[in-house]
């Protein structure tokens, strides 16, 4: 190899190494910038989470309290409607697809089916005057747009003869939150225990 050829080869190798080095440095600069940007984003996100976490917790607590208050309004409306014999209000507390499971009876699916059962029950009990009706739920568990509750109920009615009959039972219900954030009964299951007669009028409140 002549001296000229060797010089040309050295120049080509030096140029290749220079370009390769510059390429590596460029890559390192890009990687470094990305790492720095990533670190800043992580720190920023962490800071945002630290700032938002208390607010999110407050919002969740506030939403939970509002839902429980709305469910309690449902309970109160339910109890008042039973005592008043207000079928319109009772029906308005159900979802369109309500399902009722009662002891010794077929499963009743849909509002229309349950309305027929309600009106038939009222017709059969037209000689009974409601005195009181109480729902007592031992648990109300919020599950997103649904709530599961279980507990007991008890009440009293006065017969035409003047005697008073007390009744009680157990109940479990699945509620569904509505777009206006009110709640309605979507599924209900209950049992009724033996009625207890009271002959004294003084037992009525």
Buried (B, 14 or more C-beta within 10 A) or exposed (E): EEEEEEEEEEEEEEEEEEEEEEEEEEEEEEEEEEEEEEEEEEEEEEEEEEEEEEEEEEEEEEEEEEBBEBBEEBBEBBBEBBBEBEBEBBBEBBBEEBBBBBEEEEEBEBBEBBBEBBEEEEEEEEEBBBBBBBBEBEEBEBEEEBBBBBBBBBBBBBEEEEBBBBBBBBBBBBBBBEEEEBBBBBBBBBBBEEEEEBEEEEEBE
